[in-house]
Amino acid sequence: MVKLRLRERETVQEAVRRFRKLVEHSGIKKEMRRREFYEKPSERRRRARRRAERKAKMSRLPPV
C-alpha cells in the first residue's frame, strides 16, 4: 500500500506527481494492468517460456 503525507507548503499538483511516482515504483500499476483481464494458465506459461527463450537468445549473441 502506498501512503503519502502532504509536506509543508507542497501544492496538490506536486503531491499528485509524487504519488504517481510512488505508485509507479511500487509496481501497483503494472500489477493492475496484468490483472485487468483473465489470462489462462497455459497462456501465462507460454508467455514466460517465450520470455526465457528471448533472454537466452540475447545472452548468446556477441556484444555489439
HELIX and SHEET records of a PDB file:
HELIX    1   1 VAL A   12  SER A   26  1                                  15    
HELIX    2   2 ILE A   28  ARG A   35  1                                   8    
HELIX    3   3 PRO A   41  ARG A   60  1                                  20    
END                                                                             
